[in-house]
Amino acid sequence: MLDSIKTYLALKDGPNISCAYSWNSPVFLFSNENIQPYLANLTDMTGKKVLTVAAAGDHAFEALLAGAKHVDTFDINYLQKHIMELKSKMIKHLPYGEFMKFFFDKNHFFDRSIIKPIWKTFSRELRIFLLMYYHHHQHNSRLFRYNGAQHNEYMPDMISYVSDELAFKELKQIMPDKISFKETNVLELSTKFDTEYDVILMSNIFEYLYTDTTDIASRLKVFHANVLTPIAENILSKDGGKACFHYSWNTNVELWNQGLKSFERHTQYSIDNFNETKYSFDAIGVKSICSLAPNGQDAMLYMTQNQR
Ligand SMILES: C[S@@+](CC[C@H](N)C(=O)[O-])C[C@H]1O[C@@H](n2cnc3c(N)ncnc32)[C@H](O)[C@@H]1O
């Protein structure tokens, strides 16, 4: 199906609000993770090849700012690709002030006059997405799940290129003309891509998988068997590839690290894998993005492949 038709169908009756995430769910406009510091602590991103959840595009943008040489994206929600394209083209072609006005000034939120000069650079499906918003969803919009601009609980100014005009200008220089996007469930990730990545970013998707298993260690085991292992075997660099698989807000990073080390021992001494250390698990602590916990810490959990 043509993407322009798909976009129209996705929004014809409004976005799908019957479940957490689907192909046409409400979209995120900005990330609610403190991405820049966990990438800085994860690895030297210079020259790295990255696969990331698309979400609002911020994981991809922060990876580029950190030095990644190539970024591909995926998301279960097809509509996120429009947000990523909109923001990437605005960053590439408009000044910082116009970008900020469009997203963060309540009186100019999604102001058409701001994007008019770059309308022709947009793909057909993005134009349809925007027209559907302006004509059908502007006034009773449930289209945005978390819009950044008017959300009290989180502080979107932790995003580098939002809080720092110089970072915005740097991103403008390095922004690719197009960032690839594939609509897929993370459960199928390893079959949907056929190259190896140095870094894979999965945001907090883990939180929404295997939710019937309430015990966190058991959930981690199922997730490791069904998601992390196929990813590690097929699309993660064998040479120290890192997969960030769970962002947790306002949490105890030390406790996570202890739990992960005991989980790591479980993965090492399986019958199939006797004496071979294939993976290590760690948590990175960052300043919490949650304004309700100004002194708290958020954590990003990650797995590293082939630690010696
Ligand atoms: C889990 S959400 C939460 C927001 C996130 N913390 C951020 O900073 O953007 C991030 C993205 O994951 C996508 N997602 C959720 N479940 C998914 C799944 N099973 N497979 C692929 N993408 C998924 C959502 O559509 C959304 O765009």
The ligand as a Gaussian input file, in Angstrom:
#p B3LYP/6-31G(d) Opt

LIG

0 1
 C        7.951000       2.764000      24.571000
 S        7.613000       4.371000      23.884000
 C        7.904000       5.446000      25.242000
 C        8.512000       6.791000      24.986000
 C       10.007000       6.799000      25.090000
 N       10.438000       6.730000      26.470000
 C       10.654000       8.014000      24.416000
 O       11.510000       8.632000      24.991000
 O       10.295000       8.269000      23.273000
 C        8.821000       4.637000      22.671000
 C        8.415000       4.108000      21.285000
 O        8.384000       2.686000      21.316000
 C        7.426000       2.231000      20.374000
 N        7.066000       0.868000      20.744000
 C        6.328000       0.458000      21.808000
 N        6.237000      -0.879000      21.828000
 C        6.935000      -1.342000      20.767000
 C        7.226000      -2.634000      20.254000
 N        6.771000      -3.734000      20.837000
 N        7.984000      -2.732000      19.144000
 C        8.451000      -1.609000      18.511000
 N        8.213000      -0.353000      18.945000
 C        7.468000      -0.225000      20.062000
 C        6.302000       3.245000      20.520000
 O        5.487000       3.251000      19.374000
 C        7.049000       4.535000      20.753000
 O        7.206000       5.269000      19.562000

